[in-house]
Amino acid sequence: MQNAYFVTSSIAGGKSSFIKIVQNLGFDTLSADVIAHELLNENANSIAKLFDNNDLIIAGKIDRKKLGVIVFNDLNAKKKLEGFLHPKIKEEILQKALILDKKNKAFFIELPLFFENNHYQDLGKSILIYAPKEILLKRLIQRDNLDENEALKRINLQLDIEEKLKKADFVIKNISSYEKFEENVLNFLKHTLKVKNEIL
């Protein structure tokens, strides 16, 4: 796809902030997380069956907190969930992305695990929102009210940010204030993607 850009990072790296900035500028976006949440609820019964745990369903929807406790603490459970969800997520992203690609204008797909699963590399360019591990850790502890061990565990479930840095097509730094990050995003759009000034 000519116009697809996959936006990735590590947890608490700033993907959602990037997406908000480009949405405000009128760009189309897709979010693997939003699609995953919809699919979780649509397939609530199948997922409860997958883990043999009916307590995962509350009012017909998956209790994401309970599911998170299971998959963040058990690698096999994480793989089991990903094996079930990822093909469905990819199919949905592909369908929606092909429609957006026809507009012949850059669009952005938020995909946390772009480098972790190799299903998307040939579909578009990657944009890494970069912050070093110590900054990610501090942000995650504050954002999700976690202790350091729990936060580290979640960060370490993903490919190391420095490894992602080596693989990314484009890098946008998010290492200080939100204002500075926004400025970096606008510079990237203007100078790298050559987005015309009237949009920005």
VEXKESE-388388 format. One record per residue: residue number from 1; x, y, z of N, C-alpha, C in turn; residue in one letter. Coordinates in pm, whole numbers. Example, Ala and Ser with C-alpha at 12.3 -4.5 7.8 and 13.67 -1.06 7.14 Angstrom:
<atoms>
<atom 1,<1319,-569,780>,<1230,-450,780>,<1320,-330,780>,A>,
<atom 2,<1285,-225,708>,<1367,-106,714>,<1290,3,787>,S>,
</atoms>
This chain:
<atoms>
<atom 1,<85,-121,0>,<0,0,0>,<87,125,0>,M>,
<atom 2,<64,210,-94>,<147,329,-116>,<139,430,-2>,Q>,
<atom 3,<21,441,59>,<-3,555,150>,<-13,518,297>,N>,
<atom 4,<16,392,328>,<0,343,467>,<129,363,547>,A>,
<atom 5,<113,419,668>,<225,433,762>,<183,369,894>,Y>,
<atom 6,<263,271,937>,<234,202,1064>,<307,273,1177>,F>,
<atom 7,<231,319,1274>,<287,395,1386>,<303,300,1504>,V>,
<atom 8,<427,288,1551>,<453,194,1660>,<547,257,1762>,T>,
<atom 9,<566,187,1873>,<650,239,1981>,<663,126,2082>,S>,
<atom 10,<701,161,2204>,<684,68,2316>,<567,121,2398>,S>,
<atom 11,<523,45,2495>,<413,87,2581>,<448,222,2646>,I>,
<atom 12,<353,315,2646>,<372,450,2701>,<468,536,2619>,A>,
<atom 13,<487,500,2492>,<582,574,2408>,<525,700,2345>,G>,
<atom 14,<392,703,2323>,<332,823,2264>,<257,799,2133>,G>,
<atom 15,<226,673,2105>,<152,641,1980>,<18,714,1975>,K>,
<atom 16,<-56,707,2085>,<-191,768,2087>,<-182,919,2070>,S>,
<atom 17,<-80,979,2128>,<-63,1125,2112>,<-36,1160,1966>,S>,
<atom 18,<47,1079,1900>,<73,1101,1757>,<-57,1093,1678>,F>,
<atom 19,<-134,989,1706>,<-260,967,1632>,<-355,1086,1653>,I>,
<atom 20,<-364,1137,1777>,<-452,1253,1803>,<-407,1375,1723>,K>,
<atom 21,<-276,1396,1718>,<-222,1512,1645>,<-260,1504,1496>,I>,
<atom 22,<-238,1387,1435>,<-266,1376,1290>,<-417,1375,1262>,V>,
<atom 23,<-495,1320,1355>,<-642,1326,1338>,<-689,1470,1337>,Q>,
<atom 24,<-632,1551,1427>,<-671,1694,1433>,<-634,1769,1305>,N>,
<atom 25,<-537,1714,1232>,<-497,1776,1105>,<-579,1722,987>,L>,
<atom 26,<-668,1628,1018>,<-758,1577,913>,<-714,1448,846>,G>,
<atom 27,<-609,1384,898>,<-565,1257,840>,<-654,1142,887>,F>,
<atom 28,<-668,1041,802>,<-738,918,841>,<-645,831,925>,D>,
<atom 29,<-702,763,1024>,<-622,674,1109>,<-700,546,1137>,T>,
<atom 30,<-625,442,1168>,<-682,316,1217>,<-605,279,1343>,L>,
<atom 31,<-670,207,1433>,<-603,165,1556>,<-622,16,1577>,S>,
<atom 32,<-510,-57,1581>,<-517,-202,1607>,<-578,-229,1744>,A>,
<atom 33,<-550,-139,1841>,<-606,-158,1977>,<-758,-146,1977>,D>,
<atom 34,<-809,-43,1907>,<-955,-25,1900>,<-1020,-147,1834>,V>,
<atom 35,<-958,-192,1724>,<-1010,-310,1654>,<-1003,-433,1745>,I>,
<atom 36,<-892,-446,1819>,<-877,-560,1911>,<-984,-558,2019>,A>,
<atom 37,<-1014,-438,2074>,<-1118,-428,2178>,<-1254,-468,2124>,H>,
<atom 38,<-1282,-424,2001>,<-1411,-462,1940>,<-1418,-613,1920>,E>,
<atom 39,<-1307,-671,1873>,<-1304,-815,1848>,<-1312,-896,1978>,L>,
<atom 40,<-1250,-842,2084>,<-1259,-908,2216>,<-1404,-923,2258>,L>,
<atom 41,<-1479,-814,2242>,<-1620,-819,2284>,<-1705,-904,2191>,N>,
<atom 42,<-1677,-894,2061>,<-1753,-975,1965>,<-1730,-1125,1988>,E>,
<atom 43,<-1608,-1157,2036>,<-1572,-1299,2054>,<-1559,-1337,2201>,N>,
<atom 44,<-1632,-1264,2287>,<-1619,-1284,2433>,<-1636,-1430,2474>,A>,
<atom 45,<-1739,-1495,2421>,<-1764,-1635,2461>,<-1651,-1728,2417>,N>,
<atom 46,<-1602,-1707,2296>,<-1492,-1792,2245>,<-1366,-1773,2329>,S>,
<atom 47,<-1340,-1649,2372>,<-1219,-1621,2452>,<-1233,-1681,2592>,I>,
<atom 48,<-1352,-1668,2651>,<-1375,-1730,2783>,<-1353,-1881,2773>,A>,
<atom 49,<-1398,-1939,2663>,<-1382,-2084,2641>,<-1234,-2118,2621>,K>,
<atom 50,<-1164,-2030,2548>,<-1021,-2050,2521>,<-942,-2065,2651>,L>,
<atom 51,<-981,-1984,2751>,<-910,-1986,2880>,<-987,-2065,2988>,F>,
<atom 52,<-1098,-2126,2943>,<-1182,-2204,3035>,<-1215,-2122,3161>,D>,
<atom 53,<-1259,-1997,3137>,<-1280,-1904,3249>,<-1397,-1810,3218>,N>,
<atom 54,<-1515,-1846,3268>,<-1635,-1763,3241>,<-1635,-1632,3320>,N>,
<atom 55,<-1547,-1621,3421>,<-1538,-1496,3498>,<-1483,-1381,3414>,D>,
<atom 56,<-1428,-1414,3297>,<-1374,-1309,3211>,<-1484,-1225,3147>,L>,
<atom 57,<-1608,-1273,3152>,<-1718,-1200,3088>,<-1801,-1127,3193>,I>,
<atom 58,<-1816,-996,3172>,<-1903,-915,3259>,<-2000,-841,3168>,I>,
<atom 59,<-2127,-860,3191>,<-2234,-796,3110>,<-2212,-818,2961>,A>,
<atom 60,<-2174,-941,2926>,<-2159,-977,2784>,<-2029,-932,2720>,G>,
<atom 61,<-1943,-862,2796>,<-1816,-814,2741>,<-1699,-874,2817>,K>,
<atom 62,<-1585,-876,2751>,<-1463,-925,2816>,<-1416,-822,2919>,I>,
<atom 63,<-1383,-869,3039>,<-1322,-784,3141>,<-1173,-776,3108>,D>,
<atom 64,<-1132,-664,3046>,<-995,-654,2996>,<-892,-655,3108>,R>,
<atom 65,<-931,-604,3225>,<-837,-605,3338>,<-803,-748,3380>,K>,
<atom 66,<-910,-830,3393>,<-888,-970,3432>,<-808,-1045,3326>,K>,
<atom 67,<-842,-1019,3200>,<-770,-1085,3091>,<-623,-1041,3092>,L>,
<atom 68,<-600,-910,3119>,<-465,-856,3126>,<-381,-925,3232>,G>,
<atom 69,<-440,-949,3348>,<-368,-1017,3457>,<-321,-1155,3410>,V>,
<atom 70,<-410,-1224,3336>,<-374,-1359,3287>,<-260,-1351,3185>,I>,
<atom 71,<-276,-1265,3083>,<-177,-1268,2973>,<-45,-1198,3008>,V>,
<atom 72,<-48,-1102,3100>,<78,-1037,3137>,<161,-1124,3229>,F>,
<atom 73,<101,-1228,3287>,<175,-1312,3381>,<201,-1453,3330>,N>,
<atom 74,<161,-1480,3208>,<176,-1615,3154>,<199,-1606,3004>,D>,
<atom 75,<322,-1635,2962>,<360,-1621,2822>,<276,-1711,2732>,L>,
<atom 76,<245,-1832,2779>,<164,-1924,2697>,<23,-1869,2676>,N>,
<atom 77,<-32,-1809,2783>,<-166,-1750,2772>,<-163,-1634,2672>,A>,
<atom 78,<-56,-1555,2678>,<-40,-1442,2585>,<-37,-1493,2440>,K>,
<atom 79,<42,-1599,2418>,<54,-1656,2282>,<-80,-1712,2236>,K>,
<atom 80,<-152,-1773,2328>,<-282,-1832,2294>,<-380,-1723,2249>,K>,
<atom 81,<-382,-1612,2325>,<-472,-1502,2290>,<-431,-1440,2156>,L>,
<atom 82,<-301,-1419,2139>,<-252,-1358,2014>,<-282,-1448,1894>,E>,
<atom 83,<-266,-1579,1911>,<-294,-1674,1804>,<-440,-1667,1760>,G>,
<atom 84,<-526,-1640,1856>,<-670,-1629,1826>,<-703,-1494,1764>,F>,
<atom 85,<-648,-1386,1822>,<-688,-1250,1783>,<-616,-1196,1660>,L>,
<atom 86,<-484,-1220,1649>,<-405,-1151,1547>,<-452,-1172,1404>,H>,
<atom 87,<-488,-1295,1364>,<-538,-1310,1226>,<-665,-1228,1201>,P>,
<atom 88,<-751,-1220,1303>,<-875,-1142,1290>,<-845,-992,1281>,K>,
<atom 89,<-749,-947,1363>,<-710,-804,1361>,<-652,-769,1224>,I>,
<atom 90,<-563,-856,1174>,<-499,-828,1044>,<-602,-818,932>,K>,
<atom 91,<-696,-910,933>,<-799,-911,829>,<-879,-781,829>,E>,
<atom 92,<-915,-736,949>,<-992,-612,966>,<-911,-491,922>,E>,
<atom 93,<-783,-485,966>,<-695,-373,928>,<-679,-368,776>,I>,
<atom 94,<-657,-485,716>,<-637,-490,570>,<-758,-438,495>,L>,
<atom 95,<-875,-485,534>,<-998,-441,467>,<-1013,-289,473>,Q>,
<atom 96,<-993,-234,595>,<-1010,-89,613>,<-899,-9,545>,K>,
<atom 97,<-776,-62,551>,<-661,9,494>,<-670,15,342>,A>,
<atom 98,<-719,-91,280>,<-731,-91,133>,<-828,16,85>,L>,
<atom 99,<-933,40,164>,<-1030,146,130>,<-963,283,142>,I>,
<atom 100,<-888,303,254>,<-821,433,276>,<-711,458,172>,L>,
<atom 101,<-644,352,131>,<-532,366,37>,<-580,424,-97>,D>,
<atom 102,<-705,395,-131>,<-761,443,-259>,<-777,595,-261>,K>,
<atom 103,<-778,658,-143>,<-790,805,-139>,<-662,873,-187>,K>,
<atom 104,<-554,794,-195>,<-425,846,-241>,<-371,959,-154>,N>,
<atom 105,<-385,940,-23>,<-337,1039,75>,<-282,960,195>,K>,
<atom 106,<-175,1010,255>,<-115,938,368>,<-219,911,477>,A>,
<atom 107,<-214,790,533>,<-296,758,650>,<-212,676,747>,F>,
<atom 108,<-255,671,873>,<-171,616,979>,<-243,505,1054>,F>,
<atom 109,<-171,395,1075>,<-227,280,1146>,<-148,261,1275>,I>,
<atom 110,<-215,278,1388>,<-150,260,1518>,<-140,110,1547>,E>,
<atom 111,<-17,60,1557>,<3,-84,1573>,<117,-109,1672>,L>,
<atom 112,<83,-131,1800>,<186,-146,1903>,<290,-255,1872>,P>,
<atom 113,<246,-368,1817>,<336,-482,1799>,<382,-498,1654>,L>,
<atom 114,<405,-387,1587>,<445,-393,1445>,<568,-480,1425>,F>,
<atom 115,<671,-461,1507>,<796,-537,1489>,<790,-675,1553>,F>,
<atom 116,<700,-691,1651>,<692,-820,1720>,<627,-928,1634>,E>,
<atom 117,<526,-889,1555>,<472,-990,1464>,<495,-945,1319>,N>,
<atom 118,<540,-1037,1239>,<591,-1001,1107>,<484,-1001,998>,N>,
<atom 119,<360,-971,1036>,<252,-982,938>,<233,-855,855>,H>,
<atom 120,<298,-744,893>,<261,-616,832>,<375,-548,758>,Y>,
<atom 121,<496,-603,771>,<615,-533,720>,<607,-496,572>,Q>,
<atom 122,<539,-577,492>,<535,-550,348>,<415,-465,307>,D>,
<atom 123,<339,-415,406>,<216,-342,374>,<233,-190,377>,L>,
<atom 124,<341,-142,437>,<360,3,445>,<487,35,521>,G>,
<atom 125,<518,162,534>,<638,207,607>,<609,214,757>,K>,
<atom 126,<715,204,838>,<698,212,983>,<749,346,1038>,S>,
<atom 127,<674,401,1133>,<715,521,1205>,<728,482,1351>,I>,
<atom 128,<848,496,1407>,<869,465,1549>,<862,593,1632>,L>,
<atom 129,<774,594,1732>,<775,703,1830>,<873,660,1939>,I>,
<atom 130,<984,733,1947>,<1096,685,2030>,<1110,762,2161>,Y>,
<atom 131,<1124,684,2269>,<1169,737,2399>,<1252,626,2462>,A>,
<atom 132,<1363,658,2529>,<1444,552,2590>,<1369,483,2705>,P>,
<atom 133,<1418,366,2740>,<1347,279,2835>,<1319,347,2968>,K>,
<atom 134,<1413,425,3018>,<1393,488,3151>,<1276,587,3148>,E>,
<atom 135,<1260,657,3036>,<1147,750,3023>,<1016,672,3010>,I>,
<atom 136,<1018,565,2930>,<899,480,2916>,<854,427,3052>,L>,
<atom 137,<952,383,3131>,<923,325,3263>,<857,429,3354>,L>,
<atom 138,<915,548,3357>,<860,656,3441>,<717,690,3400>,K>,
<atom 139,<695,702,3268>,<561,736,3217>,<460,628,3251>,R>,
<atom 140,<500,503,3233>,<407,391,3255>,<368,381,3403>,L>,
<atom 141,<465,401,3491>,<436,397,3635>,<334,504,3671>,I>,
<atom 142,<354,625,3617>,<262,737,3644>,<125,714,3580>,Q>,
<atom 143,<127,674,3453>,<2,663,3377>,<-91,554,3431>,R>,
<atom 144,<-34,437,3458>,<-117,322,3496>,<-110,290,3645>,D>,
<atom 145,<-41,378,3719>,<-32,362,3864>,<23,224,3901>,N>,
<atom 146,<134,186,3838>,<194,54,3862>,<320,69,3946>,L>,
<atom 147,<359,-40,4014>,<491,-35,4079>,<597,-64,3971>,D>,
<atom 148,<721,-40,4006>,<829,-48,3905>,<839,-188,3844>,E>,
<atom 149,<826,-292,3928>,<837,-429,3878>,<730,-462,3775>,N>,
<atom 150,<606,-423,3807>,<493,-451,3719>,<511,-376,3586>,E>,
<atom 151,<554,-249,3597>,<575,-168,3477>,<686,-228,3390>,A>,
<atom 152,<795,-268,3453>,<907,-328,3380>,<865,-456,3309>,L>,
<atom 153,<784,-535,3379>,<736,-662,3322>,<662,-635,3191>,K>,
<atom 154,<578,-530,3191>,<500,-498,3071>,<589,-446,2958>,R>,
<atom 155,<686,-362,2995>,<779,-310,2893>,<860,-425,2832>,I>,
<atom 156,<903,-518,2917>,<990,-626,2870>,<918,-733,2788>,N>,
<atom 157,<785,-728,2789>,<709,-822,2704>,<723,-786,2557>,L>,
<atom 158,<761,-661,2531>,<775,-614,2393>,<923,-612,2354>,Q>,
<atom 159,<947,-610,2225>,<1084,-598,2174>,<1145,-469,2228>,L>,
<atom 160,<1272,-476,2267>,<1341,-359,2325>,<1334,-240,2230>,D>,
<atom 161,<1309,-122,2285>,<1293,0,2206>,<1416,29,2120>,I>,
<atom 162,<1536,-6,2170>,<1658,20,2091>,<1666,-72,1969>,E>,
<atom 163,<1609,-193,1981>,<1601,-284,1865>,<1503,-228,1762>,E>,
<atom 164,<1392,-174,1812>,<1293,-115,1720>,<1355,3,1645>,K>,
<atom 165,<1440,77,1715>,<1506,193,1656>,<1588,153,1533>,L>,
<atom 166,<1652,35,1541>,<1735,-12,1429>,<1649,-53,1309>,K>,
<atom 167,<1525,-93,1335>,<1441,-149,1228>,<1350,-47,1161>,K>,
<atom 168,<1323,66,1229>,<1219,159,1183>,<1258,232,1054>,A>,
<atom 169,<1159,259,969>,<1182,341,850>,<1199,488,888>,D>,
<atom 170,<1116,534,982>,<1121,673,1028>,<1115,676,1181>,F>,
<atom 171,<1176,779,1241>,<1177,791,1388>,<1135,932,1427>,V>,
<atom 172,<1042,941,1521>,<1004,1071,1578>,<1029,1063,1728>,I>,
<atom 173,<1109,1154,1780>,<1144,1148,1923>,<1033,1208,2009>,K>,
<atom 174,<1010,1142,2123>,<915,1192,2222>,<980,1181,2359>,N>,
<atom 175,<1075,1272,2382>,<1158,1255,2502>,<1147,1370,2602>,I>,
<atom 176,<1069,1474,2566>,<1054,1582,2665>,<908,1622,2676>,S>,
<atom 177,<875,1746,2642>,<738,1793,2663>,<647,1753,2546>,S>,
<atom 178,<516,1762,2571>,<417,1733,2466>,<434,1834,2352>,Y>,
<atom 179,<459,1961,2386>,<473,2067,2285>,<590,2036,2190>,E>,
<atom 180,<699,1989,2248>,<817,1956,2167>,<786,1837,2076>,K>,
<atom 181,<713,1739,2131>,<674,1621,2052>,<585,1663,1934>,F>,
<atom 182,<490,1750,1963>,<399,1798,1857>,<479,1867,1747>,E>,
<atom 183,<575,1947,1787>,<662,2016,1691>,<738,1913,1605>,E>,
<atom 184,<788,1806,1669>,<860,1700,1597>,<770,1631,1495>,N>,
<atom 185,<643,1608,1535>,<547,1543,1444>,<521,1633,1323>,V>,
<atom 186,<498,1762,1347>,<471,1856,1237>,<591,1866,1142>,L>,
<atom 187,<711,1868,1199>,<833,1872,1116>,<845,1747,1030>,N>,
<atom 188,<813,1633,1091>,<817,1507,1017>,<719,1509,900>,F>,
<atom 189,<598,1554,926>,<495,1558,820>,<538,1651,707>,L>,
<atom 190,<594,1765,748>,<631,1868,650>,<753,1826,567>,K>,
<atom 191,<859,1781,636>,<987,1760,567>,<1005,1618,516>,H>,
<atom 192,<951,1521,586>,<972,1382,544>,<859,1334,454>,T>,
<atom 193,<735,1359,495>,<621,1316,413>,<583,1421,309>,L>,
<atom 194,<648,1538,319>,<620,1647,223>,<471,1685,220>,K>,
<atom 195,<409,1684,339>,<269,1727,346>,<266,1878,326>,V>,
<atom 196,<173,1924,245>,<171,2066,207>,<135,2155,325>,K>,
<atom 197,<191,2275,326>,<177,2368,437>,<34,2401,474>,N>,
<atom 198,<-56,2406,371>,<-194,2449,405>,<-263,2348,497>,E>,
<atom 199,<-219,2221,493>,<-278,2121,584>,<-225,2146,725>,I>,
<atom 200,<-98,2186,733>,<-34,2204,863>,<-55,2345,916>,L>,
</atoms>
